[in-house]
Amino acid sequence: MTDAEPRWLSDEDQHVWRQIIAVINMLPPRLERELQRTHGLSLHDYQILVQISEHPRQEVRLSDLAEATQQSKSRLSHQMTRMENAGLVARRNCPTDRRGAYAVLTEEGWEALRAAAPTHVESVREHLMDVMTPAQKQTVGEAFGAVAAKLRPAARAAVCPSTQEC
């Protein structure tokens, strides 16, 4: 540790940072409330259903799902158990790797996703997309894309900290 002076945020940087934090703190709970109230799904439930639905045969390896949803294997396992109990997903053992497993979208999960998607999309439009101009959307997309690219390796290490395949 050095005694070097910290690189404080400028007033402009501080303003931007506080706006980002406000959106991070307010938007996901708003989207969650609307999904929960209308469809009984959490935002994580919805995200998992979307991820599985976008894979061939509507199944995805649990390690890949953990990475895609930025959840630890433990947290995803608990989430999967809740979703299995609700009939939305099933687990299937990997035929080539005894330690591996797949998350599989059930018919009930597919129906829940189809019913919830219009609500979620409208909510994202109302609270985010329709608030910005096309130029702002492009700027935000580029900026957050750069941040996500920088964070991805660290996020991947947090989800799968060992050198073994998760």
C-alpha positions as CSV (number, residue, x, y, z in Angstrom):
1,M,0.0,0.0,0.0
2,T,1.4,3.4,-0.9
3,D,0.8,6.9,0.5
4,A,0.0,8.2,-3.0
5,E,-2.9,10.6,-3.2
6,P,-6.2,8.8,-4.3
7,R,-7.5,9.7,-7.8
8,W,-10.7,11.4,-6.7
9,L,-13.6,11.7,-9.1
10,S,-14.2,15.0,-10.7
11,D,-17.5,16.7,-10.2
12,E,-18.7,15.5,-13.6
13,D,-17.5,11.9,-12.9
14,Q,-19.2,12.0,-9.5
15,H,-22.5,13.1,-11.1
16,V,-22.3,10.3,-13.7
17,W,-21.4,7.7,-11.1
18,R,-24.4,8.7,-8.9
19,Q,-26.7,8.5,-11.8
20,I,-25.5,5.1,-12.7
21,I,-25.9,3.9,-9.1
22,A,-29.4,5.4,-9.0
23,V,-30.4,3.3,-12.1
24,I,-28.7,0.2,-10.8
25,N,-30.6,0.5,-7.5
26,M,-34.0,1.5,-8.9
27,L,-34.4,-0.3,-12.3
28,P,-34.0,-4.0,-11.4
29,P,-36.4,-3.8,-8.4
30,R,-39.0,-2.0,-10.6
31,L,-38.7,-4.7,-13.3
32,E,-38.9,-7.4,-10.6
33,R,-42.0,-5.9,-8.9
34,E,-43.8,-5.8,-12.2
35,L,-42.9,-9.4,-13.1
36,Q,-43.7,-10.6,-9.6
37,R,-47.1,-8.8,-9.4
38,T,-48.3,-9.9,-12.9
39,H,-46.6,-13.3,-13.3
40,G,-45.2,-14.5,-10.0
41,L,-41.7,-14.5,-11.4
42,S,-38.6,-12.9,-10.0
43,L,-36.2,-11.1,-12.4
44,H,-33.7,-14.0,-11.9
45,D,-36.5,-16.5,-12.8
46,Y,-37.2,-14.6,-15.9
47,Q,-33.5,-14.2,-16.8
48,I,-33.0,-18.0,-16.4
49,L,-36.0,-18.9,-18.5
50,V,-34.8,-16.6,-21.2
51,Q,-31.3,-18.0,-21.2
52,I,-32.5,-21.6,-21.4
53,S,-35.0,-20.8,-24.1
54,E,-32.3,-19.4,-26.3
55,H,-30.2,-22.6,-26.4
56,P,-30.8,-25.5,-28.7
57,R,-33.3,-28.0,-27.4
58,Q,-34.0,-25.5,-24.7
59,E,-31.4,-26.8,-22.3
60,V,-28.1,-25.4,-21.1
61,R,-25.3,-26.7,-19.0
62,L,-25.6,-25.3,-15.4
63,S,-22.1,-24.0,-15.4
64,D,-22.8,-22.0,-18.6
65,L,-26.1,-20.8,-17.1
66,A,-24.3,-19.6,-13.9
67,E,-21.9,-17.6,-16.1
68,A,-24.6,-16.1,-18.3
69,T,-26.7,-15.0,-15.4
70,Q,-23.8,-13.9,-13.2
71,Q,-24.7,-16.2,-10.4
72,S,-22.5,-18.4,-8.3
73,K,-23.1,-22.2,-8.7
74,S,-24.5,-22.3,-5.2
75,R,-27.0,-19.5,-5.8
76,L,-28.0,-20.9,-9.1
77,S,-28.6,-24.3,-7.5
78,H,-31.0,-22.8,-5.0
79,Q,-32.7,-20.9,-7.7
80,M,-33.0,-24.0,-9.8
81,T,-34.5,-25.9,-6.9
82,R,-37.2,-23.2,-6.4
83,M,-37.9,-23.2,-10.2
84,E,-38.1,-27.0,-10.3
85,N,-40.6,-27.0,-7.5
86,A,-42.7,-24.6,-9.5
87,G,-42.5,-26.8,-12.5
88,L,-40.6,-24.2,-14.7
89,V,-37.4,-26.1,-15.2
90,A,-35.9,-29.6,-14.8
91,R,-32.4,-30.8,-14.3
92,R,-30.9,-33.5,-16.5
93,N,-27.6,-35.2,-15.9
94,C,-24.9,-34.8,-18.5
95,P,-24.4,-38.2,-20.3
96,T,-20.7,-37.6,-20.8
97,D,-19.7,-36.0,-17.5
98,R,-21.1,-37.4,-14.3
99,R,-20.5,-34.1,-12.5
100,G,-22.2,-32.0,-15.1
101,A,-25.9,-31.3,-15.4
102,Y,-28.3,-29.4,-17.7
103,A,-31.1,-27.0,-17.0
104,V,-34.1,-27.9,-19.2
105,L,-37.0,-25.6,-19.9
106,T,-40.3,-27.4,-19.2
107,E,-43.6,-26.8,-21.0
108,E,-44.8,-24.8,-18.0
109,G,-41.6,-22.8,-18.0
110,W,-42.1,-22.0,-21.7
111,E,-45.7,-20.9,-21.1
112,A,-44.6,-18.7,-18.1
113,L,-41.9,-17.1,-20.3
114,R,-44.3,-16.5,-23.2
115,A,-46.8,-14.9,-20.8
116,A,-44.3,-12.8,-19.0
117,A,-42.2,-11.6,-22.0
118,P,-44.6,-8.8,-23.1
119,T,-44.9,-7.4,-19.6
120,H,-41.1,-7.4,-19.2
121,V,-40.4,-5.9,-22.6
122,E,-43.0,-3.2,-22.0
123,S,-41.5,-2.4,-18.6
124,V,-38.0,-2.2,-20.0
125,R,-39.3,0.1,-22.7
126,E,-41.2,2.3,-20.3
127,H,-38.5,2.7,-17.7
128,L,-35.4,2.7,-19.9
129,M,-35.6,2.6,-23.6
130,D,-38.4,5.1,-24.3
131,V,-36.7,7.6,-21.9
132,M,-33.6,7.9,-24.1
133,T,-33.0,9.3,-27.5
134,P,-31.5,7.0,-30.2
135,A,-28.1,8.8,-29.7
136,Q,-28.3,8.2,-25.9
137,K,-29.1,4.6,-26.4
138,Q,-26.1,4.1,-28.7
139,T,-23.8,5.9,-26.2
140,V,-25.1,4.0,-23.2
141,G,-24.8,0.7,-25.2
142,E,-21.3,1.4,-26.2
143,A,-20.3,2.6,-22.7
144,F,-21.8,-0.3,-20.8
145,G,-20.5,-2.7,-23.4
146,A,-16.9,-1.5,-22.7
147,V,-17.5,-1.8,-18.9
148,A,-19.0,-5.3,-19.3
149,A,-16.1,-6.4,-21.4
150,K,-13.7,-5.2,-18.7
151,L,-15.7,-6.9,-15.9
152,R,-16.4,-10.2,-17.6
153,P,-13.2,-12.0,-16.8
154,A,-13.5,-11.0,-13.1
155,A,-17.2,-12.0,-13.0
156,R,-16.3,-15.3,-14.7
157,A,-13.6,-16.0,-12.0
158,A,-16.2,-15.2,-9.2
159,V,-18.7,-17.6,-10.7
160,C,-16.1,-20.3,-11.4
161,P,-13.1,-19.7,-9.1
162,S,-11.4,-23.0,-9.6
163,T,-9.4,-24.0,-12.6
164,Q,-11.7,-27.0,-13.1
165,E,-14.7,-26.7,-15.4
166,C,-17.7,-25.7,-13.4
